[in-house]
């Protein structure tokens, strides 16, 4: 495994406290024991930052006073406490209000979404902004470019600046996807067109510090082409480029994913090695389903065994218990 010693490890992982997209099952209350074991294992696997995802629409897992169905238990506080115990930082994820309706054939009003997001972010900052391990913000309204997901620019022109004004010293992150045949079929762009589109968009966007592109939203044999095309654009605009290493397989002949099967270690390392020269850091989608050694997902335990061995060999200072 030492042939991959030059590859950066995965440092950021999401933690679901709710349903991130309709494909996932609903939130199942976890015990404190379960959560501590999850955080302990993430720490063993080199995860340094947690993206805290806490529900959608009116259902959230913190004591909100503006949304109709908050949790009686402050799961966010538990996550912050455990992250601090294991030396991790926490990114606060906005709560998609009506945005996920797009995944089920519905419609959304970007202006309504923008105003609700401002209220949600303000409340989250009031509740958790003083935590010493609070890293910053994530804007969850993912898009390929300005022509997808409705008028996404209504949000991207305002939300990053809103967050920067509210918390000037905190980072703002966003995770687009590639506009390839894997995601758009006949409507796909070339890598160069994708780069041109983002160059145009970023002239209108101020306040995003990091963009994390989802790696296999490009075809497996074209991943390097897409990252090579966008890298100079994001460098030009002073935005760090990260990669979301997807831990599940994507269909290569049509849009779609095999969400509940983990990729092999060799496949993961191969694509990370390809992308490594272009990005500052790696995140993943997502640890608990695909990389957690206690996951029942097919392939997760085997992937973890090999990944953890690689982490240990790559950095002997990480103790594997």
N, C-alpha and C positions, 0 to 999 in steps of 0.2 A: 504493500500500500504506500510505500515511501515515494513512489513515482508521483504522487499527488501532494507532496510536501509543500509545493509552492502555492497551492490553492488556499485562498482565505476560507476560514470556517464560517458556518452559519452563526450569526450573532443575534438576530432578532426573530422572535416567533410570536404569533398571535395566541391569545388565550380567549376562548369563547365563553362568555357568560350570557348565552342567548342563542338565537338563530341568525347567523350571518347572511345566509341566503336560503331560499326555500328548499334547496336540495338536502340541507342538513336537518336532522331531527331537532325537536325543541329542547330547551334547556332542562337538564335533569339536575336537581339540587345535589351538590357535592358535599361530602363531609369535610371537616377540617383536615382529617387524616389523609383523604384523597388528594386534596389540594396541596398539602405539604409534600406528599410523595411526588406529585407532578412537578412542583417547583424544584425539588431536590434533583430529580432526574434531568430536568432542563439545565440545571447548573452543571451537572456532570458532563453534559453534552456541549458545554461551551456557550450556552445561551446567556447573553448579557442584558438583553432588552426585551420587555414584554409589551406587545400591542394588545391593550385591554379592550375587548369587544363585548359590549354589554347590552345587546338587544336591538330592537328596531321598532319603528312606529311608536305606539304608546306604551309598549312593554319594555322595561329596563330593569337592571339588577343593581340599582343603587337608589337611595331615598330621594327620588326626584319630587319636586313640588310643582312642576309644570307639565309633566306627562301623567296620563291617567292610570297607568298600571305599573307603579314602581314596586320594587321588592321591599318586603319588611326587613330583610337582612341586607346589610351593606356589603355586598360581595366585592365591590371595588376596594373598600377599606381592607378586607381580608387579603386581596391580591397585592395591594401596596405593601402591607405588612410582611407578607411572605417574600415579595421581591426584595425588600430591604434586608430581610434575614439572609437571603442568599446572594446579596451583593448585586442586585439587578435594578435597572431603571425601568420606568413605566411610561409608555406612550398612551395618551388618551385618545380614543377613537370616537369620532362623532357618531351620533345615532341616526342612521338613515331613517327619515321620517316617512315619506311616501315613495322614496326612490326605488325601493325594491318592488314596487308595483310593476315596474317595467319588466321584471323577470317573469311575471305571471300574466302578461298581456294587458296590463292596466296603463294608466297615464299618470303623469306627475306634473305639478306646477313648479318650475324651478324657482320662481319668486317666493312662493309659499315655503318651499324647502329652505331657501336661503334665510328667511326670517326666523324660521323655527330652529335652524342650526345655530344661529347666533345666540338664541336663548339657551339652547342646550349647552353650547360651549361655555357660555357665561356661568351657568349653574355648575358645570363640572369644575370650572376654575375656582369657584367659590368653595366647593366641597374638597377639592384635592390639590389645588394649585400651590398650596404651601408645603406639600410633601417634599422632603429633601431629595427623594429619588424620582421626582416627576421630570421626565425627559422633554416632553413637548406634545405636539398634536399630529393627528392623522386625519386627513379629509377622505371620507370613504366613498365618495361618488365617482367611482372609477369609470374611465372612458378611454376609447381609442384615440379620438381626436374631436374637434369641435362639432363634427357632423353626427356624432353618436351620443346616445343617452339624452336626447333632447338638447336643449340649449345649455350645455354644461358650462359654457363660459360665464353665464350669469352667476354661478357659484364661484368659479375659479378667479374671476376678476375681483371679487369682494371678500371671500372667506379668508384667504391667506393674510390679507392686510388687516382684517378684523382681528385675527388671532395675534398678529404681530403687535398691533396697538395694545391689545389687552395684556399680552405677556411678551414684551420685547426681547427677552433673553432666552426664549424657548424656541426650539426648532419646529418647522412645519413640514410634514411629509405627505406625499401623494403617490399612488401606484397605478399608472396607466397600463394599458395592454397594447400589444402590437396589432396593427390593422392588416393582418396577413390573411391568407386563405384559410388558416386554421380558425380564425375568429369571424371572418366576414365572407368567406366563400367567393362568389363572383364579384363582390364589391371591394375586394382586397386592393390595397395599394402596394407599391414597391417599397423596399426599405428607404430609398431616397425620397420618395413622396411622403412617407411617414416623418422623416427628419425635417423636410420642408414645412409640413403642416405644424409640427411642434415649434419650429423656429418662429413661425407666424404667431402661434398662440402665446408663446412666452414673451413676446413683445407687449402683450396686453396683461400679463400676469406678474404680480409683484408680491413677494413674501414666501414663496415656496423655497425651502432650503434643499430638500432631497426628493428625488423621484426614483421610485423603485419599479423597474419594468419587470413584468411577469414573463419569465424566460420562455416557456413553451407555448406562449401565445404566438410564437413564431414556429414554423415547421422545424423539426428536429435537425434537418440538414442545412438550415438557413440561419440558425440562431446567431452565429458570429456576424453574418451580414447585417442583421438588424441592429445589433449592438454597435457594430463599427459605424453604421450610418448615423445613429443618434448621438454617439459620444461627443463629437465636436460641437453639436448644437447645444447640449446641456453645459458643456465647458464654457462656451461663448456666453451663456446667460448666468454663469456663476452658480449653477445648481449641481450638487453632488449626484452622481448616478450610482444607484444601487441595483441589485438584482434580487427578485423574488424567485428562489429556486423551488419550483413546484414539485412536490413529492408524490404526485399521482400522474398516471399516464394520460395524455391527450390523444384523441383520435387524429390521425394524420390526413384522412381523406374527407373530413367533414367537421363542422363545429361540434364540440362535445368532449366530455371528460369521463374517465373511469374513476369516479371520485373516491370509491372505497376500496382501492387497491394501491399499495405502496410500490414505488419504483425500486429497482435494484440499486445497490450501492455503486456498482460499476457505472450504471447509467447516470446516476446523480453526479458522481465525480467527473465523468466525462464531460457533461454539459457545464458543470461549474468551472472546469479547467479551461473550456472554450471561452467562457465569459470573463474569467478572472482578470485578464489584462485591461478590461474596459471599465470595471466597477470598483468602487471604494469598499463596499461591504456586501454581504449576502444576508437576506432574510429568507424565510421559508413559508410555504403554505402546505400543510401546517403541521405542527409538531404533535399535538395530542392524538390525532387520527393516524398519522403516517410514520412517526418516528419514535413515539413513546414506547418503551419496551413492554409496557403492560397493555398496549392497545390490542384489540382483537381483530384489527384490520389485517387482511391477508398481506403478508410481506413486511409488516411493521417491525416485528421483533427481530427478524433477520437483518433488516436495514439498520436497526439500532445497533445490533451487535458489531457489525462491520464499521459503522460510522464511529461508534465509541472507541473501537480499537484504533481507528485512524486518528481520532482526536488525541488519544493517549500517546501514540507514537509521534504525532506531530508536535505535541507540547507535553513533555514529561512532567511539567509542573502541575498539570491537571490530574488530581487524584481520582482514580476510578475505584470506587469501593465495591 
